[in-house]
Amino acid sequence: MKNISATLAIVWRIAAPYFRSEDKWVGRGLLAAVIAIELALVAIDVLVNQWQNRFYSALQNSDWDAFVTQIWIFIGLAFTAIALAVYKLYLNQWLQIRWRQWLTQHYLREWLDGSTHYRMQLKGDAADNPDQRITDDVKNFVEQTLTIGLGLLSSIVTLFSFVIILWGLSNAAPLHLFGTDLMIPGYLCWGALIYAIFGTALTHWIGAPLVNLNFEQQRYEADFRFNLVRVRENSEQIALLKGEGAERGGLFRRFGFVIGNWYAIMSRTKRLTAFTASYQQAAVIFPYVLVAPAFFAKKIQLGDMMQTASAFSSVQGALSFFVVAYRALAEWRAIVARLDGFEMSVASAAHPPTHEPTIGLAPSGSTTAIALKQLLVKLPNGAPLVAADAFTIQPAERVLVTGPSGSGKSTLFRAIAGVWPFGTGTIAIPGKSKLMMLPQRPYFPIGPLGDAVIYPAEHGAVASEKIRDALIAVGMPKLAERLDEDGHWNRTLSLGEQQRLGLARALLHVPDYLFLDEATASLDEPSEARLYRLLAEKLPQATIVSIGHRSTLDAFHTRKVALVKDGEIHVLGKDGEPAQAEPTVAS
Ligand SMILES: Nc1ncnc2c1ncn2[C@@H]1O[C@H](COP(=O)(O)OP(=O)(O)OP(=O)(O)O)[C@@H](O)[C@H]1O
């Protein structure tokens, strides 16, 4: 019971915001319409049930006129039911797509906001495969919530409508046992209730493991798909390393989990279906068994018996909602748990718990320098990595950061960029200054080359002429003619070419602070020197901080600081300390 109320609270938390959003009037209107149709369909069922009594009585009495009248009534009811069924589906689908659109956009905004997606990945917590949660899980949540919610509503209304009818019929057709009439008020209702309780309890007992199995199935399917995408993305590496065998093995193993779990679902579903099918079959005959003695004792007419059977099956059907919908409910609970995990994970990445110390980022209007104060950058597992205290980078300075591989240079950059939360201390960044990070392998979205270069600016934000000039300046005149060409640039360009495009991006964005994390490491030394001179010429006001291992980089920086090992951690050289190598001013 506690589980059910907890699940319902989560469903409410996920579902309700749409009906309070800017699209609320459309959402509420459509929901009201589908609920109204659902109720109208129950009303039609009640009318058909009453019609059955009149129809079978007309047959039993060989009353032709009554028979014809009932046929006309049936035609009217049937047409109404058809129209309602059509609009029930149409409006339901309409509501589904509006709701899904809002929820997907909402999740995309939350997930992509302020590097949350990256921090979620770093934390490696509950939300595996966010792509699947935003696609399949949102779609299925909306669809199943409506189906299950409306099914439940319809069952409750059906139950109340038919319980009244069945109660009346119980009195009209008393329980006739061993030649005597037993007067048990509403005995048919009690019969249906006992039958449904027994069915629901057994269904839950047999089907409970399905919730977990469905949860795991979704996870295995998503893992398998994600790994296929990874193979596609890294196909060149795999082909060069002849890694197909290893990939095949890995994919077979992951697909093995999908299959193994599926067999477990199959076997559980088989047992559940064997029970629910028997239960439903028995439900067909059960009401006749109850009222047949009264019919054969001529206490009731054929019409009464048929109406009773139909009313009983409606009541029993409504009470057995959980039996029939159990599989869907198990799937739905798994989806709800997955979306809940996703929301939790987004929330904890976006707003880390206050008791967890994080690196404080203080955009400061007063300072013109970047200042690191008592900074201790840690790994996600809490192990300290890099320390820096009273370290500043002045405007227009050119700083080269060196240090052994794995000492934490890139992680320090991530902390300055504000995406690495693990650690303590503060990083003060001049207010309104524009920071830009260029990694060794720049990212290019798939699409027109021009858009890939100006990323993260949007299409059309930079004039084509400027993009062309930047490409020519970084030594890519041929690409300057292909700005409108669609491509997967991370795949088709060499790493050196990608690094040139990265620098073109920096020229176009004119950052105040440019951080180059081995961003020219794949270029030959003369080209690297040319590009550094170009940066000095085109971005004279910019502060440039580079990470690099080549000694030739010294010439383009005014200060060189090293990460020096101190016990378990590396410490960033303090301000004013002599540089490790002779600094030389950019030529
Ligand atoms: N997301 C992460 N989770 C766990 N450990 C990480 C993560 N990112 C980096 N590390 C660890 O932090 C350490 C420093 O990594 P970092 O990339 O900052 O080093 P680096 O000094 O830039 O190295 P290189 O010169 O080889 O590029 C490494 O030991 C790395 O394994």
The ligand as an SDF file (V2000), in Angstrom:
LIG
                    3D

 31 33  0  0  0  0  0  0  0  0999 V2000
   35.3590   11.8570  -14.8680 N   0  0  0  0  0  0  0  0  0  0  0  0
   36.3990   11.3700  -14.2060 C   0  0  0  0  0  0  0  0  0  0  0  0
   36.2010   10.4130  -13.2940 N   0  0  0  0  0  0  0  0  0  0  0  0
   37.2480    9.8960  -12.5860 C   0  0  0  0  0  0  0  0  0  0  0  0
   38.5220   10.3000  -12.7370 N   0  0  0  0  0  0  0  0  0  0  0  0
   38.7660   11.2550  -13.6400 C   0  0  0  0  0  0  0  0  0  0  0  0
   37.7250   11.8480  -14.4200 C   0  0  0  0  0  0  0  0  0  0  0  0
   38.2790   12.7680  -15.2370 N   0  0  0  0  0  0  0  0  0  0  0  0
   39.6110   12.7480  -14.9780 C   0  0  0  0  0  0  0  0  0  0  0  0
   39.8970   11.8480  -14.0270 N   0  0  0  0  0  0  0  0  0  0  0  0
   41.2310   11.5280  -13.4910 C   0  0  0  0  0  0  0  0  0  0  0  0
   41.8380   12.7130  -13.0880 O   0  0  0  0  0  0  0  0  0  0  0  0
   43.2160   12.6550  -13.3300 C   0  0  0  0  0  0  0  0  0  0  0  0
   43.6510   13.9220  -14.0560 C   0  0  0  0  0  0  0  0  0  0  0  0
   43.0870   13.9200  -15.3560 O   0  0  0  0  0  0  0  0  0  0  0  0
   43.3510   15.1290  -16.3480 P   0  0  0  0  0  0  0  0  0  0  0  0
   42.7050   14.8100  -17.6400 O   0  0  0  0  0  0  0  0  0  0  0  0
   42.9490   16.3840  -15.6740 O   0  0  0  0  0  0  0  0  0  0  0  0
   44.9330   15.0830  -16.4590 O   0  0  0  0  0  0  0  0  0  0  0  0
   45.8900   15.9150  -17.3810 P   0  0  0  0  0  0  0  0  0  0  0  0
   46.9110   16.4900  -16.4620 O   0  0  0  0  0  0  0  0  0  0  0  0
   45.1370   16.8650  -18.2360 O   0  0  0  0  0  0  0  0  0  0  0  0
   46.5160   14.7390  -18.2520 O   0  0  0  0  0  0  0  0  0  0  0  0
   47.1070   14.7470  -19.7560 P   0  0  0  0  0  0  0  0  0  0  0  0
   48.3290   15.6070  -19.7340 O   0  0  0  0  0  0  0  0  0  0  0  0
   47.4260   13.3130  -19.9560 O   0  0  0  0  0  0  0  0  0  0  0  0
   46.0210   15.2540  -20.6400 O   0  0  0  0  0  0  0  0  0  0  0  0
   43.4980   11.3950  -14.1170 C   0  0  0  0  0  0  0  0  0  0  0  0
   44.0570   10.4330  -13.2550 O   0  0  0  0  0  0  0  0  0  0  0  0
   42.1220   10.9580  -14.5820 C   0  0  0  0  0  0  0  0  0  0  0  0
   42.0360    9.5630  -14.6140 O   0  0  0  0  0  0  0  0  0  0  0  0
  1  2  1  0
  2  3  1  0
  2  7  2  0
  3  4  2  0
  4  5  1  0
  5  6  2  0
  6  7  1  0
  6 10  1  0
  7  8  1  0
  8  9  2  0
  9 10  1  0
 10 11  1  0
 11 12  1  0
 11 30  1  0
 12 13  1  0
 13 14  1  0
 13 28  1  0
 14 15  1  0
 15 16  1  0
 16 17  2  0
 16 18  1  0
 16 19  1  0
 19 20  1  0
 20 21  2  0
 20 22  1  0
 20 23  1  0
 23 24  1  0
 24 25  2  0
 24 26  1  0
 24 27  1  0
 28 29  1  0
 28 30  1  0
 30 31  1  0
M  END
$$$$
